[in-house]
Amino acid sequence: MKVDDVYNYDRNADFLDIATDNMKELKENSLIVFDAINYRWSQMLENFNHSPRICKKVKIIDEDKVRRKPLIKFFQRIASENPDHICFHCGKKIIDETPAIDHVIPWSYLYSDDLWNLVYSHQTCNSSKSNIIPSETTIQRLEERNSRLLAILMNQGQKNKHISELEMAINNGLVRKFWISCQG
């Protein structure tokens, strides 16, 4: 079945003329067509909307299970700026426990693990903040931490995908943009 055989389109018309002999195939493939339309709409929205990663969210929502990846790979990079393991949220040193790596902007809003959004936290501070959108003061502290972290990593001569994303986030003000978009 060729696309040309599915419908006829007239630029001046307000509708598509779907060939009746193709209705069976269209019905059989309706879920695929529906997913394709939604995905294309989400791609278009990303050009006009500051909401982050719309396409990724559309794709993930359709999956049976949303899976989070282990954050251990970020541990040393975060330690570059915070070698004493000070909790980002309460400001106290993390003693007698492994620091949690926390998403300042909750993971459920971004569906992504980005160095620019990850900090050390006490296990209890991490779990008590739950899915709450952080305050503007917290976002400002994160932006400042990101600038310090990037400077340290660059001085160490480190360069990889996560550090490039950190630099891009700083240069494009993504922390603040994503934070604003998560507020509804």
C-alpha positions, 0 to 999 in steps of 0.5 A: 500500500502506497501513501498516495493510495491512502488519501487525496489531499486538496490544499484548498479543502478543509479535509482529507478524502480517504479512499474507502477501499483503504479503510480496512488497512487504516483501521488495522493500523490505526494505533500506529497512525495515532502514535505517529500523529502524536509523535509528530505533534510533539516534535512540532510543539518542541519548536514552540513550547519551552516544556522540555523533552516533549517527544521523549515524554510521549515515547516513555508514557507509551511504554509499559514501564518507565525505567530509571538508570543507575546514577553511580556514573555521576558520583565522581563528577559531583564529588569534583565540586563537592568532595566533602559530600555536603547535602545540597538541601540541608547544607550539612555534611553527609556522614555514616551513609552513602550520599544519595544522588538527587534530581533537583528538578524531579525526575518525573518532570524531565524523565532524564538524568542530566549532570546539571540536575544532579546533586548530593543529598542525605537519603532522608532529605532526598525522600522528604522532598518527594516530587515537589518542584524546587523554589527559585532560591534552590534553582539559583543555587543549582545554577551557581553550583553548575557554574562551579562544577563546569569550571572545575571539570574543565580545569581538570581537562575532562570532556565528555557528553555529560560535561558538554550537556552541562556546558550547554545547559549553562549557556542556554539557561536550561535549568531555569527554563525547565524549572519554569516549564515544570510549574505548569 
